[in-house]
Amino acid sequence: MLSETTRESDLTFKQTLYRDFRVGTYLILDPDDNSIAMWTREQNDNWHQTKPAGQIELRPCGDYVLTVDCNRFFP
């Protein structure tokens, strides 16, 4: 969740950190414009950004599936 005090760090330093540590997927929630950005690492190590809506499935570790209803963040 972006905030006034952490926005710059979240969009620069943390993104670099997540990429360096090979995080597979991460979400950025922006309350200023009620948006969600989802960054996903592709097989070739490039990153792909989407704007998810509805329910999405994340796989944070192994076979564990986490279902997230994006509509609940900004109704």
N, C-alpha and C positions, 0 to 999 in steps of 0.2 A: 504494500500500500504506500503510494507516494504521499509525502507530506511536504509542507513548506520548508521544513528544516532539513529534510533528508533527500529531497528531489534530486539535487545535483549529484550526490554520492550514489544514489540508487541507479541513475541513468548512465553513470560513467564507471566509477570504481567497482561497484557491485557487479555490473554486467561483465566487466573484464575478469573479475574474480570467478564468477560462475563459469565462464568460458574456459579459463585456465584450469579449473578443477573438473572440467568435463561434465558439468551438470547437463542432463539430457533435455529438460524442459523447465522453464520458469515463467511465471506470470507477473505482470506489472499492472497493478490496479491504480488508476488515476482518478481520484475523486473530483478533480477540477473539471474534467469533461465527461465523467461517468463512463470511462472506457476501460477495457481490459486488453492488454497486449500479451500474446503468448509467443514466446521464443522457443523453437525446437531445433535441436541439433540433428542435422541430417547425417546419413551414413558417410558422406564425403567430408564431414566436419564443418560444412557450411551451416549457417544459421538461417532459419526461415521464420518470418514473423507473420502471425495471423491475428485476427480480431475475433476471438471465439464468442459464440452466443449459444444459449441453451445449455444443454448438458455436455460436458466433455469428460473424457476418461484420461487420467494420468497414471503412469506406472512408476511411482517413486523408487521402488526397489523390488527386484525379482518379479514374481508373478502377482504381487499385490496391486490391485486396481483401486484407485481413488476416483469416485465420480463426483464432479463439481458442477453445481447448477449456477452458471454465470449470471442468470437473471436475478439471483438472490442478493448479489452484491450491490447492484444499483437498480432497485425495482422501479 
